[in-house]
Amino acid sequence: MNMPSLKIGGHISELPIIQGGMGVGISLSGLSSAVANEGGIGVIAAAMPGIHEPDIATDPNRANIRVLKREIRKARALSHGILGVNIMVALTNFADMVHTSIEEGIDIIFAGAGLPLDLPRYLPDGSKTSLVPIVSSGRAAMILCKKWLSRFDYLPDGFVVEGPKAGGHIGFKSEQIEDPAFSLEHLVTDVIDAVKPFEDKKSTRIPVISAGGIYTGEDIHRFLELGAAGVQMGTRFVATHECDADEGFKQVYVDATKEDMVIIKSPVGLPGRAVQNRFLEEVRQGKRKPFKCPYHCIKTCNRETSPYCIAIALGNARKGKFNRGFAFAGKNAYRVKEIISVKELMDSLQEEYFAALAGDVEAMLPSPSPRRDLTMPARAIG
């Protein structure tokens, strides 16, 4: 017995598991190729992949394009599976990252942190790259379907629905993060309902993928039962040997407690979920971290009033330098207890999925008929 496959455009993943794209060098060719080789969809993040290049300060766009090309090619050489690139719409070099990914023949582009209203226009004729927006509401999914159909006669090849338990930048207001009305379960069914009329109109299927707080195989089973076609997981893949971050970055997850999972106000103008440390505590106390910004990487970042540069902070953390940075993480990061291989993680997720599935099957079976206790004498007749 196998887990259900996941079809996105012309690409069929053996397992319904997408590794979330984690920017500033956390998910590059090492992690993405390992996930793809285990039957999932591996994802390279296009947010500042060139952060440690020697020319990043003098020519950041060229450095980022060069590294993205390099990482896609390395992942292709290491993997026989499906590979994607995660590109934030809020990136100032969004168009360049999209062009580069398509030119390199990436299988799927995942686009979030804003609505990618014009994404299909980048596709040349004959391109095999599939387009999957990341949304947080049925309304956003409906807007994209309408816009893409009217302007490009193209429907999204899928949607990732990211809930408020995700790590990193969160597309919710602070008061919505713990509101049950914005639970992932609610959001997923909202998006499934929103895309159904478009599926019916074009006689096609738009897979909806759950993301944000997915931790176990039991979680995967639950969301597939709810109607999702697959799941996206980021946090679980950080604590793997193949993750492209420094070992010190991974150890922060292992050492974290539930109380360490905090919501911060990011310089880019969004709430974010991270692991508390001294750097963030000093920022909370109002201490500025002086910096010069040569990157201009996020459209919404106010460089004049920001207490620190988020690209520099995340780049430092990626190298294990937490006195000058911090780690983004999902709400369940504190549950990580050890660093394992991608294969071990994928195997355990499948085992947990099938255990949950077996439990469901057992619950649906009729109860056995009560048997007469043969040790008791039969009631006399007459």
N, C-alpha and C positions, 0 to 999 in steps of 0.2 A: 504494500500500500504506500502511496506517495502523497505528499501535500499537493494541493491544487497548484497548477502552474499560473503564471501571470502574463497575460498578453497586453503589450503596449505597442500600438501601431503594428508594424511588421515584426516585432521582436517578442519572443516567447521565453520567459524566464522559468527555469525548472522549478524554482521555489518562489513563493509570493512575498519575498523579502527584499526590500531596497535598503541599502546602507545610506544613511543620510549624508549629504555633503556638509563637511565642517571646514570652514574657511581658515585662512591665514596658515595654511600648511598642515592641518590636522589630517585631512583625507586627500592623499595624492595617489600616486601609482601603486605604492606598496599595499595600502589597505584596499583600494578599489579592485585591484587585480586579484587579491586573495578572496574577496567576497564573490567576485564573478566566477572564479574557479570552483567555488563551492555551490554554485547553482543559483546564487542571488544576483542582484544588480549592484555592481560597484560604482561608486560616484566620486568623482574628483571635484573639489570645490574651486571655483574660479575667483573667489574673493582673496586678493593679494597673495597668489601662490608664489610670487617672486619676492616676498618680503625679505629674504636673506641674500638676494643677489647683490653683487658689488655695485651695480649701477642703479639700484632701486631708488636712490635719492635724486639722481640726476636725470633719469629717464624711466620713470615707473611704468609707463604704459608698455614700452618695448620690453622691459624686464618681465612683466606679467604675461605678455603674449608669448615670449620665448619659453618661459617655464611651463605655461599651460600646454603648449605644443609638445614640449619635452615629456611632460608627465603623461599625456594621452598616448604618445608613442611608446613610452616605457610600459604603460599598462597593457597596451595592445601586444607588446612582445612577451609579456609575462602571463597573459590570460587568453583563454579561448571562449570567454563568456561575454555577457552583456555589460557595457560600460556607459555611464552617463556623466554629465557635467552639471553641477548646480551653479546657476548664475543669478545673482541678486539684481533685480530690476533697478535698485537704488544705486548700483555701482556707476560711477561716472564713465567707466569704460565698458558698460554693458554691451554696446553694439560690437565692439572689438572682440569681446569674449565670445559672443554668439557667432560672429563670422569665423573666428579661429576654430571653435568647436565643430562647426559644420564642415569647414574645409578639411579638418582632420578626420572626418567621417565618424564622429561620435554617434552612438546609437540613440541616445535620449538626452534632451536638454530639459532640466528641471529649473523653472524660473519662478522665484518668489520675492519677498520683500518689496512688494508693489505689484500692480497688475500689468502683465506683459501684453498690452493691448495690440501691439503691432508685431509680435514675434513671428507670425507666419511669413511676413514679407521678406525675412532673411533667407527663407528656404529656396534654393535654386531648383529648377526642374530636375526631377530624377533623384532628388536627395532622399536618403533612407533614414534621416534623423527624425525621430519622433519628438513631439513637443508636449510637455506636461507642466502646466502651471501649478503653483503651490498657493492654496487659498485657505481662508479661515471662515468661510460662510457660503451658504447656498446662493446668496445674492451675488457675491463676487463670481462664482462659477457661472451663474446665469448671464451676467454682464459679458464675460469673456466669450461664452458660446454665441451670444447674439452678435457681438462685435466681429468675431472671427468669421462667422457665417456671412454676414453682410459685406464685409470688406474683402475677404479672401476665399469665401466658399470653403472654409476649413473648420472642422471641429477639433478641439483639443484631443490628443491621443490618450488622455487620462488626466486625473486631478489628484494631487496630494493634498489631503486635508490636514492641516497642522493645528493641533489644539494647544491650550495654554500650559500644558505640562512639558513642553519642549524646552530644549536648552537654547542658549543664545538669544538673539533678538526675537521677541514675541509680538505677533500682530494683534495684540489686545490691549485695551486700556487697563490700568492697574486694578480698577475695581471689578473688572470682568474675569480676572485670572482665577479666582476661587469661586466664582458664581456658577452654580450647577447648570444654569441655562446655557453656559458656554462649555459644557463638558464635551469631550471628544466624541462620545457616543451620540450626543445630540447633533453636533456639527456634521458628522459623517452621514447620518440619515437625512439631514437638511440638504446636503450636497447631492446625495443619491436622488432625492425627490426633485431637485432643481434641474438635473441634467436629463431626467427621463423623457421629457417632451422632445428634447433635441435628439436623443437616441431613437425615439419612435419616428421622428420626422425623416431622419437619414438612414433608418434601418441599420443602425450600428450600435456598438456598445462602447461606452466611455467608462473605463475602469476607475473606481474611486479608491484611493489608498489612504489608510489611516496613519497618522504620525503624531508624535508628541506624547511621551509617557509609556509607549509600548515597551515592555521589559521581558516578558516570558512567552514561551510557546502557548501557554494558556491564554494570554492576552491576544495572541495572533488568532487562535481558534475563536475567541469571543467576537472579534471584529469581523472575521470572515462570516460567522453566523449572522452578524448584524447586516451583512450585505456588501461589506468592503471586498474588493478584489485582491487586496494585499496590504502590507504594512511597510512603513519606513521607520528604521531604527538608527539613531545616531549614537547615543550614550553607550550602549552595550558594546559598540565596536571600538570605542576609544581604548578600553582596557584589553586590547589584544596585542600580541607580539608584533603583528604586521602594521598596526597603526603608525602613521608617519610622524607622530609627535615624539618628543623626548620621553625617556622612561620616567623622568620626574613628573611630567605632565600626567601620565597615566597613574602614577602613584598617588597623586592628589585625589583621584576618584576613589581609590582603594581606602585611603585614610579618612575620607570625608564622613561626616555624621549627617543625620537628617536635618539638624539645626544649621548646618553649614550651607544648605541650599537656600540662596537668597535672591530676591528680585532687586535689580539695580536700575538706575536711570542711566541709559547709555548716552554717550556724546552724540549719537546719530539721531536722538530724539525718540527712541522707543524703549519700552521696558525690556530688560534682559534677565535671564536666569543664569546665575554663576555660582561658583564655590567661594564662600567667604574667606578672605585672608587679610593680612595686614594692609596690603596695597588698597583694597577696596574700603577698609575701615578708615584709612587716612583720607580717602576721597570723600567718604560719608561725613567726616569731620570738617570738610571744607578745605582741606589742604590741596593746593594745585600741584600738578606735576608738569613743570615747564617743558615745552616742546616746540619745535618748528615742524610744520607740516609740509613736506615736499610731495605728498602722495595725492591729496585731494581725491580720495578713493570713494567716498560716499557723498551723494548729492545733498543729503539732509544734514550733514555734519556742520555745526557752527564752530569753526576753528578758533574764532576770537574768544568765545565764552566757554569752550570745553575745558574741563579741568585736566584732561589728559588726552593723548592720541590713542584711540582704541586699536588701530592697526599696530602701533608700536607695542602697546600693552599685551595684545594677543600674540604678537610675534615673539616677545620676550618669554611669555608663558610656554609657547610651543617649544622653546629651547630649554625649558626648565628653570628659567630665571624669574621666580615668583616674587622676589623683592621689587621687581619692576613690572609686574603684570599679574594677570589672573586667568582662570580657566572658566569658560562657559561650560554649562552642563545641564542635562535634563533633570527634572524633579526627582527621578529615581536613582540618580548617580550614587547616592550614599549606599545603595544596596549592593554595589560592586565590591567584592571581597578579594578578588585575585585577578591577575593578568593571565589570560589564556590565549590559545591560538584561535584564529577565525574558524578553523575546522571544528575545534572543540565547541565553540559557541554555536555554530550552525547545527551541529549534531544534537546539542542539548536542547535547542529551541524546537527541533523536530520531535525529540522524545517527549518534551512537555506538551507539544501540540497533540500528539497521538494519545497521550495519557488523558488529556481533556476530552478528546474525541471519543475515546473508549468510555469515559464516564458518562457522556451524553447518550451514547448508544445503550449503555446499561440502564440508564434512567428511563429510556423509552420502552424497554422490554416489559411485557406484562409480568406481574408478580406471579410466582409459582402458586398453583392451587394448593390450599391447605391439605395436608395428608393426615389420615386418621391414625391416631396413636394405637399401634397394634398390640401394645402391652396392656391396654385396657380391655376388659371383657365387653363383647358386643351386647347391645341392649336387647333384652329378651323381647320376643314378639308374641303378642296374644296373651 
